[in-house]
Amino acid sequence: MKRPSHAYLPTPHPNTPTHRGTFIYTYGTGLEGFSSTLSVFLLKFCSYNYIFNGRVAHFLFVKRSPATVEALVERALQHLGYELVDLERASRGRLIRVFIDQPGGAITVDDCATVSHHLSRLFAVEGVDYDRLEVSSPGLDRPLKRVADFQRFVGAQARIRLRHPLQGRSNFIATLKAAEGTKIRVDLEGAELELDVADIERARLVPRF
């Protein structure tokens, strides 16, 4: 099938109700498809029919799980040269908060605007259901979620909450010593502890002033 080089607005099927909003359909997969799009009036629905070149095209959209959305965002940010620090969903999933970082530089307002615009288009393509998107830097108390995060900030202090108490403690501030595989080593008041990342419920950097 020859791909059109311009945008084209298909005619909706006469038996299909009208929906508000705009959906951008791209050829191909991933971000490369943005070069060639079809704009159609479509958003927040389950399925839709079109007449395109005399044929009926049926689109079916499935609500994506939070884990799927996070993976989608992470891949998109890597393509743009940014890092996904954290993704939160609030207001029963209607609000998506994305925290971003980049190697060797601070996040600016322009960075946030660029990512926000890009993700808005991507969410439309992928059928992500939401009302509001917020993009920001992680702040001084940046979350630590992956082994690479702990490795990057070796020497810094982190506030750690464990899923289960260790030596009678589940909340403490410790100095990050090393990270490898699924394990991290910390210095807690002169004693070295080895923790599995899966056992850490939450970890954040302690800001330095």
Secondary structure, 3 states (H helix, E strand, C coil): CCCCCCCCCCEECCCCCCCCCCEEEECCCHHHHHHCEEEECCCCCCEEEEEECCEEEEEECCCCCHHHHHHHHHHHHHHHCCEEEEEEEECCCCEEEEEEEECCECCCHHHHHHHHHHHHHHHHHHCCCCCEEEEECCCCCCECCCHHHHHHCCCCEEEEEEEEEECCEEEEEEEEEEEECCEEEEEECCEEEEEEHHHEEEEEECCCC
